[in-house]
Amino acid sequence: MPVLGLGTWMLTSHTRDLVANALRLGYRMIDTSGDYHTQSGIGIALTELAPPRDEIFITSKVETDQDAYQSTCRNLEELGLDYLDLVLIHEAPDKGVGEDLWRGLIRARDEGKARDIGVCSYKIAQLQELVDLTGEVPAVHQVEWSPFGHSLDMLSFCAAHEIQLQAYSPLTRGKRLEDERLLRIAAKYEKTPAQLILRWNLQHGVVPIPKAGRADHQQENLEIFDFDIEAIDMATLDGLNEQFSALEKLEYL
Ligand SMILES: NC(=O)c1ccc[n+]([C@@H]2O[C@H](COP(=O)([O-])OP(=O)(O)OC[C@H]3O[C@@H](n4cnc5c(N)ncnc54)[C@H](OP(=O)(O)O)[C@@H]3O)[C@@H](O)[C@H]2O)c1
């Protein structure tokens, strides 16, 4: 999996052009979902640019009220792909842990429609129960994750079970980018707050998927591979955690 992806929630106007621009800039992972209304635009951009399929990583998601297998097939059709690199259960169900959904995704994977499968926003106990019930460990757990809202317990649990964490809404949807402490550390590295947050993710082994419609934002978010955040600043960034959520609450806590 690439270590950085492009989120596409709300990238509903000019999706094709914006995704094509990202691909030209060098993005190799695109995150979408059946309910984002971006899949057909992504599919057209992929057809037009025709990057080698094995160099591109496409993630989609299924909803808890859907048949996960059928939904995966529909997502493939909308994207115009033969397989998805990753399919995720979009959220933890209200009741239970989504065993039927998970078995639907296991079937999709076993039939080659998905290379890997995972979940989003599960609590640690739910992840454990899903594994205990099915013997299948999610390859990826996608959760809301930023210096202002994250869980080092979740990070440890996922590391121990070899579950790759992906950070959604890593830029707090822009709500905390002006934080004084963030600005101060970013200035030290001559980077922007967004770049600092994305780099903080990388150094924790977490894969961020920032959404950026603006071309300059897309470019800026790629420029995170030429500096290292020192341990003391990593600790300060970790210490900004106040369980902040840009979406109302950190569902996995
Ligand atoms: N699994 C789930 O339940 C779930 C939930 C939420 C999101 N997601 C996924 O995660 C992706 C990212 O999360 P998100 O879209 O909620 O929020 P986000 O990535 O935290 O923030 C997106 C916002 O940040 C702005 N931005 C991007 N780069 C910037 C930069 N360098 N400087 C300043 N602002 C910048 C964007 O502006 P412009 O667009 O104008 O450039 C946009 O307004 C989603 O798109 C989606 O693919 C998954």
The ligand as an ORCA input file, in Angstrom:
! r2SCAN-3c Opt
* xyz 0 1
  N     -13.990      5.782      6.642
  C     -14.700      6.831      6.966
  O     -15.704      6.742      7.671
  C     -14.253      8.174      6.489
  C     -14.802      9.332      7.083
  C     -14.348     10.567      6.632
  C     -13.408     10.651      5.627
  N     -12.916      9.510      5.044
  C     -11.915      9.579      3.946
  O     -10.827     10.373      4.394
  C     -10.611     11.427      3.464
  C     -10.013     12.643      4.154
  O     -10.850     13.139      5.179
  P     -11.764     14.461      5.032
  O     -12.065     14.728      3.604
  O     -12.899     14.257      5.961
  O     -10.886     15.611      5.671
  P      -9.364     16.149      5.603
  O      -8.586     15.389      4.619
  O      -8.905     16.215      7.015
  O      -9.555     17.658      5.155
  C      -9.959     18.035      3.869
  C      -9.953     19.562      3.844
  O      -8.599     20.013      4.027
  C      -8.279     20.919      2.988
  N      -6.854     20.768      2.679
  C      -6.254     19.767      1.989
  N      -4.937     19.974      1.924
  C      -4.673     21.128      2.568
  C      -3.507     21.866      2.820
  N      -2.317     21.426      2.419
  N      -3.617     23.044      3.515
  C      -4.820     23.473      3.956
  N      -5.979     22.799      3.737
  C      -5.900     21.638      3.060
  C      -9.152     20.536      1.820
  O      -9.328     21.669      1.001
  P      -9.445     21.595     -0.612
  O     -10.311     20.414     -0.940
  O     -10.028     22.911     -0.981
  O      -8.066     21.426     -1.177
  C     -10.437     20.121      2.529
  O     -11.214     21.256      2.844
  C     -12.002     11.666      2.877
  O     -11.977     12.456      1.734
  C     -12.446     10.245      2.679
  O     -11.840      9.705      1.512
  C     -13.310      8.275      5.478
*
